[in-house]
Amino acid sequence: MYSYDLLENGCYYLVKDKENSPIELIQVTVETDHCLFIQRFDDPTKTEWKLKTDTLSDIIECLSDEAVSQWEKQYYGEDAYQEEEDDE
């Protein structure tokens, strides 16, 4: 078993809360002395506070910047991050 205390603020992780639960993508968005604010990219997206001592069954991996970029293109769509040109 792992704890949320092992996760770093700003990083995306593939995790399993329980042994037989599905793999989930989460991001740590805020860290306090005792808690983490987690964003879960389920359908719909969910946010929640977790104690750093709360357990996780498995931390599968921390996603690289490249993997996050590829995932964002799929999750938000290819055009989501393209800037629109001004008509001047």
C-alpha positions as CSV (number, residue, x, y, z in Angstrom):
1,M,0.0,0.0,0.0
2,Y,1.0,3.6,-0.7
3,S,-0.1,6.9,0.7
4,Y,-1.1,10.2,-1.0
5,D,1.9,11.7,0.8
6,L,4.2,10.2,-2.0
7,L,2.5,12.3,-4.7
8,E,3.9,15.6,-5.8
9,N,2.0,18.9,-6.4
10,G,1.3,19.6,-10.0
11,C,2.0,16.1,-11.3
12,Y,-0.3,13.7,-13.0
13,Y,-0.5,10.1,-11.9
14,L,-2.1,6.8,-12.9
15,V,-3.3,5.2,-9.7
16,K,-5.6,2.5,-8.3
17,D,-7.4,3.4,-5.1
18,K,-8.2,-0.2,-4.3
19,E,-6.7,-3.5,-5.5
20,N,-9.5,-4.3,-8.0
21,S,-10.5,-0.7,-8.9
22,P,-10.0,0.7,-12.4
23,I,-6.9,2.8,-13.2
24,E,-7.6,6.5,-12.8
25,L,-5.7,9.6,-13.9
26,I,-5.4,12.1,-11.1
27,Q,-3.5,15.4,-10.7
28,V,-2.4,16.9,-7.4
29,T,-3.4,20.6,-7.6
30,V,-2.9,21.9,-4.0
31,E,-0.8,20.7,-1.1
32,T,-1.2,21.7,2.5
33,D,0.6,20.5,5.6
34,H,-1.8,17.5,6.0
35,C,-3.8,17.3,2.8
36,L,-3.8,17.2,-1.0
37,F,-6.4,18.6,-3.3
38,I,-6.9,16.0,-6.1
39,Q,-8.5,16.3,-9.5
40,R,-9.8,13.0,-10.9
41,F,-10.3,12.9,-14.7
42,D,-13.3,10.6,-14.7
43,D,-16.6,11.2,-16.4
44,P,-17.4,13.7,-15.0
45,T,-14.2,15.3,-13.6
46,K,-14.2,15.2,-9.8
47,T,-12.2,17.1,-7.2
48,E,-11.6,16.1,-3.6
49,W,-9.4,16.6,-0.6
50,K,-7.4,13.6,0.6
51,L,-5.3,13.3,3.8
52,K,-1.7,12.6,3.0
53,T,-2.1,9.5,5.2
54,D,-4.9,8.1,3.1
55,T,-3.9,5.0,1.2
56,L,-3.7,4.0,-2.4
57,S,-3.5,0.4,-3.6
58,D,-1.0,1.3,-6.4
59,I,0.8,4.3,-7.9
60,I,1.3,3.0,-11.3
61,E,3.3,5.9,-12.7
62,C,3.9,9.6,-12.8
63,L,3.2,10.8,-16.3
64,S,5.9,12.6,-18.2
65,D,5.3,16.0,-19.7
66,E,5.1,14.4,-23.2
67,A,2.5,11.8,-22.0
68,V,0.4,14.6,-20.4
69,S,0.6,16.6,-23.6
70,Q,-0.6,13.6,-25.6
71,W,-3.4,12.9,-23.2
72,E,-4.5,16.5,-23.2
73,K,-4.8,16.4,-27.0
74,Q,-7.1,13.4,-26.7
75,Y,-9.1,14.6,-23.6
76,Y,-9.6,18.2,-24.7
77,G,-9.4,17.7,-28.5
78,E,-6.6,18.5,-31.0
79,D,-7.7,22.2,-31.4
80,A,-8.1,23.0,-27.7
81,Y,-4.6,24.5,-27.3
82,Q,-4.2,26.2,-30.6
83,E,-4.3,30.0,-30.4
84,E,-6.7,31.8,-32.7
85,E,-5.2,34.4,-35.0
86,D,-6.4,38.0,-34.7
87,D,-8.1,39.4,-37.8
88,E,-6.4,42.8,-38.1
